[in-house]
Structure formats: structure tokens, C-alpha cells
């Protein structure tokens, strides 16, 4: 039994256990949470539960005695790829240009993610994700190197002082007059563990701004400013307007996806292109741009149309 102190307040229970049980694989940690072996104030909790001052956390005895719990060994190639993708770094935080197809963390059949790689690359840091990107979304991903910077940057996300911009290739011609999508969103957990999001007036408020629109014969390349950070927000808002994102296997339109593959678009066409960080005690005011992948650039795709 461990009592939560002020140093642990507002940490997610999964992250807290990952730090506390340093040699235990993440898959095992999520398993003991799911089975109810971890209790807070004698109650079952979910992985995203945030600790409160004075909480009593029961941590069960844990052994790593199965082949599936052997730690993942990272190749030098993947470590070098992630190291080379760092766009900005100081003593308190870093931003990487996350490749499409690389998850941000392990779990749900994913052996490892960006955070696992960065913890190996920067073992002296208390590395944490400040926010998340979908596995197939590329671009700017912000990580904190210690808890103080994590809390400061999370506050910036909460008060919307961090500006987040995305590029997306969407079906058809996006209407010039459609510059704002604001349907509320609700999450649904399927029986197989999959998450799906749909528009619902009783859901969480969500706001997506479209600040640039470049039409092409079959698609539009739009620039988005994300004003809220709901799960799958951009993908579901585009779907709700009838302009699904190319390569989206969850919310997309199959015929459109097949047509876009013929143009070389064989991935989810969503890219976190820009982060604008305000001045904090841990960083200067700074703008960070992730290079635009070739497949998003009109001059490199228009000749295929």
C-alpha cells in the first residue's frame, strides 16, 4: 500500500505504475490494472485514472515469468530513426517528427512506441508524453523530460495556449465557406476493445478550424488548426462533413482510399505539421515545423492526377 503525496498528484495510474515498477513490461502493468489487481482506495480503476492527494494505492506482487514478458530489444536502426527525427530539444522537453505507423506507446498488441524508445535514448530523464497522436498520424509530438515540465506543458494544452496545426488530404472539394467544424464528439468502446468516436450533441465539445484549402481533381489538401484535442477529432469531423481523410481505415471511404492509393497515398493522410509553444519557465516561445512528407505536397502529387 502506497499513499499518494503531492509529488504524484494528477499522474495517471498507468504512468505511475510504469515508473514505480521499473522492470515490469507495460503489457503486464496494463494487465494487472485490467484484472483489478491494482486498487485505489480499495476500488478498481482504469488506466487513465488520475491520482489524488492521499489516495491509497494497492500494488500487487508482480513477477515476470513468462516469455511474453521479456523486455523488447530495440534495433539500432529504429533508435537511430527516432533520434534523427528530433526537431527541438532542451533540458526540459523535446519535439520529434513522429513517423506514420509508429505508435506513441505500447499496448493493445503494440510492443513498443515512441515513449519506450525515448526512455531508452534518454535514460537519465523522466520522459513522458505531453499529448498523443494516432499511430498512423505523422508529425510534431511533444515530450517532457521531467514532471515539472510535463505539468506546465499540459496546462498550456488545457488553456489552449499551444497552437496545433495539421495537414490533411480529404475526399472531394472542401467548401471554401466551411471554415469551422464544431460537432460534439462521444467515445464508444467496442466489445473487442476498439475505440470509435461519433458525433453526438451530448458528447464533449470539439472545435476544428480550417485555415487553408487547396482543391485538386479528386481531393482537397486542407490546413487545420486544432482548437480542442478529442480522440480522433479531425478524422471524425471530416467524416461528418462528408470529406473523409484519405487512407483512414476506420472512418474513411473505401473507394476513395483505393483511388488515392493509385496516386501513391498509401497511409493515413494526416500530418501534425506545426506546434507553436508559448514561453514557459522551461522553454522560450518557439514555433516548430515538421517537414511535410512528399506525398502531401501538391507539386509532387498533381502530376499523377
C-alpha positions in Angstrom: 0.0 0.0 0.0 1.3 3.4 -1.0 -0.2 6.8 -0.1 -0.1 9.4 -2.8 1.9 12.5 -2.0 1.8 16.0 -3.6 4.6 14.8 -6.0 2.3 12.2 -7.6 -0.9 14.2 -7.7 -2.6 14.2 -11.2 -0.4 11.5 -12.6 -2.2 8.8 -14.5 -2.2 5.5 -12.6 -0.6 3.6 -15.6 2.3 6.1 -15.8 2.7 6.0 -12.0 3.0 2.2 -12.1 5.4 2.2 -15.1 7.7 4.4 -13.0 7.3 2.5 -9.8 7.6 -0.9 -11.4 10.6 -0.1 -13.5 11.5 -3.6 -14.7 7.9 -4.7 -15.4 6.8 -4.6 -19.1 3.9 -2.3 -19.9 1.8 -5.2 -21.1 2.0 -6.7 -17.6 1.1 -3.4 -15.9 -2.0 -2.9 -18.1 -3.0 -6.5 -17.4 -2.9 -6.1 -13.6 -4.9 -2.9 -13.9 -7.4 -4.6 -16.1 -7.8 -7.6 -13.8 -8.4 -5.3 -10.8 -5.2 -6.3 -9.0 -4.3 -2.6 -8.7 -6.7 -0.8 -6.4 -7.1 2.8 -5.4 -8.9 3.4 -2.1 -10.0 -0.3 -2.4 -11.7 0.3 -5.7 -10.9 -0.9 -9.3 -9.7 1.9 -11.6 -9.0 2.4 -15.2 -5.5 3.2 -16.7 -6.4 6.9 -17.1 -7.4 7.4 -13.5 -5.5 10.5 -12.1 -4.1 10.2 -8.6 -5.3 12.5 -5.9 -3.6 13.6 -2.7 -3.9 10.9 0.0 -5.1 8.1 -2.3 -4.2 4.7 -1.1 -2.8 2.6 -3.9 -2.5 -1.1 -3.6 0.3 -2.5 -5.8 0.2 -6.3 -6.1 3.4 -8.5 -6.1 4.4 -8.9 -9.7 6.8 -11.4 -11.3 8.0 -11.6 -14.9 8.0 -15.3 -15.5 6.5 -15.7 -19.0 8.1 -15.5 -22.4 5.7 -12.8 -23.4 7.0 -10.6 -20.6 10.6 -10.5 -21.9 11.6 -6.8 -22.5 11.6 -5.6 -26.1 15.1 -5.2 -27.5 15.2 -2.2 -29.9 17.3 -2.3 -33.0 19.9 0.4 -33.5 18.0 1.2 -36.8 14.8 2.2 -35.0 16.7 4.1 -32.3 18.7 6.0 -34.9 15.5 6.8 -36.8 13.8 8.3 -33.7 17.0 10.2 -32.7 17.2 11.7 -36.2 13.6 12.7 -36.0 14.1 15.1 -33.1 13.1 18.6 -34.2 13.8 20.5 -31.0 15.3 19.6 -27.6 16.4 21.4 -24.4 16.9 20.2 -20.8 13.2 20.1 -20.2 11.4 18.9 -23.3 11.7 17.7 -26.8 9.6 17.5 -30.0 10.0 14.7 -32.6 8.7 14.3 -36.1 6.8 11.0 -35.4 6.8 8.7 -38.4 3.5 7.4 -39.6 3.0 3.8 -38.4 4.9 4.2 -35.1 2.6 4.2 -32.0 3.2 6.7 -29.2 3.2 4.0 -26.6 2.8 0.2 -26.3 -0.4 -1.7 -25.5 -3.3 -3.3 -27.4 -1.0 -5.6 -29.4 1.7 -2.9 -29.9 5.1 -4.0 -28.5 6.6 -0.5 -28.1 6.1 3.1 -29.0 7.9 6.5 -29.1 7.9 6.8 -25.4 9.6 3.5 -24.9 12.2 4.3 -27.5 12.9 7.8 -26.0 13.2 6.4 -22.5 16.0 4.1 -23.8 17.6 7.0 -25.7 17.4 9.4 -22.7 17.6 7.1 -19.6 18.6 9.9 -17.4 15.3 11.7 -18.0 11.9 11.1 -16.5 10.4 11.1 -20.0 6.6 11.4 -20.5 4.2 12.1 -23.4 2.6 15.6 -23.1 -0.1 14.6 -25.7 -0.7 11.9 -28.2 -1.0 11.3 -31.9 -2.8 8.4 -33.6 -0.4 5.6 -34.7 -0.8 6.4 -38.4 -0.6 10.2 -38.0 2.9 11.7 -38.6 4.4 14.9 -37.3 5.1 17.0 -34.2 4.9 15.1 -30.9 5.8 16.8 -27.7 7.5 15.0 -24.8 8.5 16.3 -21.3 11.8 15.3 -19.7 10.6 15.7 -16.1 7.4 16.0 -14.2 7.5 19.8 -13.7 7.8 20.5 -17.4 5.1 17.9 -18.1 2.6 19.7 -15.8 3.5 23.1 -17.2 3.0 21.9 -20.8 -0.2 20.1 -20.0 -1.6 23.3 -18.5 -0.7 25.0 -21.8 -2.7 22.4 -23.7 -5.6 22.9 -21.3 -5.7 26.7 -21.6 -5.2 26.4 -25.4 -2.0 28.5 -25.4 -0.2 25.8 -27.5 -1.3 26.1 -31.2 -1.5 22.8 -33.1 -1.7 22.7 -36.9 -2.3 19.7 -39.2 -2.3 18.9 -42.9 -5.0 16.5 -44.3 -5.9 15.1 -47.7 -9.7 14.8 -47.8 -12.2 13.4 -50.2 -13.7 15.8 -52.9 -13.7 19.5 -52.8 -13.8 21.0 -49.4 -16.2 24.0 -49.5 -14.4 27.4 -49.1 -17.1 28.6 -46.8 -16.7 25.7 -44.4 -14.0 27.1 -42.1 -15.2 25.6 -38.8 -16.5 22.2 -37.7 -17.9 22.1 -34.1 -19.9 18.9 -33.7 -19.6 17.5 -30.2 -17.9 14.0 -30.0 -18.6 10.9 -28.0 -16.4 7.9 -27.5 -17.7 4.3 -27.7 -15.7 1.2 -26.6 -16.5 -1.8 -28.7 -16.6 -5.4 -27.3 -13.3 -6.2 -28.9 -11.6 -3.2 -27.2 -11.6 -1.0 -30.2 -12.5 2.7 -29.7 -14.7 4.5 -32.1 -15.8 8.1 -31.9 -19.0 9.6 -33.3 -20.8 13.0 -33.3 -23.3 13.4 -30.6 -24.9 16.6 -29.2 -24.4 15.2 -25.7 -20.7 14.5 -26.2 -17.6 16.6 -25.5 -17.3 19.9 -27.2 -14.9 19.9 -30.1 -13.7 22.6 -32.5 -11.7 22.2 -35.7 -10.7 25.3 -37.8 -9.9 25.1 -41.5 -7.4 27.9 -42.3 -6.4 26.9 -45.8 -7.9 24.9 -48.6 -6.2 23.7 -51.8 -8.6 21.8 -54.2 -7.5 19.2 -56.6 -9.4 16.9 -59.1 -10.3 14.2 -56.6 -9.3 15.6 -53.2 -8.5 18.7 -51.2 -5.4 19.5 -49.2 -6.5 21.4 -46.1 -4.6 23.0 -43.3 -6.3 22.6 -39.9 -5.9 24.4 -36.6 -7.0 22.0 -33.8 -8.7 24.0 -31.0 -9.6 21.0 -28.8 -7.9 17.6 -28.6 -10.5 15.0 -28.6 -9.8 11.4 -29.6 -9.9 11.1 -33.5 -11.3 14.6 -33.7 -10.1 15.6 -37.1 -10.9 12.2 -38.6 -14.5 12.2 -37.3 -15.1 15.9 -38.1 -14.0 15.4 -41.7 -16.2 12.3 -42.0 -19.2 14.2 -40.5 -18.8 16.7 -43.3 -18.7 14.0 -46.0 -15.0 14.7 -46.7 -13.2 11.7 -45.2 -9.4 11.7 -44.8 -7.5 9.6 -47.4 -6.1 6.3 -46.1 -8.4 6.3 -43.0 -9.3 2.6 -42.5 -11.6 3.4 -39.5 -13.6 6.4 -40.6 -12.7 6.7 -44.3 -14.5 5.8 -47.6 -13.1 2.6 -49.2 -13.5 3.6 -52.8 -11.8 7.0 -52.2 -9.0 5.2 -50.3 -8.4 2.9 -53.3 -8.3 5.8 -55.7 -5.8 7.6 -53.5 -3.5 4.6 -53.3 -3.2 4.9 -57.1 -1.8 8.4 -56.5 0.8 7.0 -54.0 -1.2 7.8 -50.9 -0.8 4.5 -49.0 -1.1 5.9 -45.5 -3.4 7.9 -43.3 -3.0 11.4 -44.9 -2.9 13.3 -41.7 0.2 15.2 -40.6 0.8 17.3 -37.4 2.7 20.0 -39.3 3.3 22.7 -36.7 3.5 23.4 -32.9 3.6 26.9 -31.5 4.7 26.8 -27.9 4.2 29.8 -25.6 7.0 31.0 -23.3 7.2 29.0 -20.1 9.8 28.6 -17.3 11.0 25.6 -19.3 11.2 26.9 -22.9 11.2 30.1 -24.9 8.3 31.0 -27.2 9.0 28.8 -30.2 7.5 27.6 -33.5 8.3 24.0 -34.5 7.6 22.8 -38.0 7.7 19.1 -39.0 8.8 18.7 -42.7 5.9 18.0 -45.0 6.1 14.4 -46.3 6.5 14.3 -50.1 3.1 12.6 -50.6 1.3 15.7 -49.2 2.9 18.2 -51.5 0.7 19.2 -54.4 3.5 19.7 -56.9 4.6 16.1 -56.3 1.2 14.5 -56.5 -0.6 16.7 -59.0 1.3 15.2 -61.9 -0.2 11.8 -61.0 -3.8 13.0 -61.3 
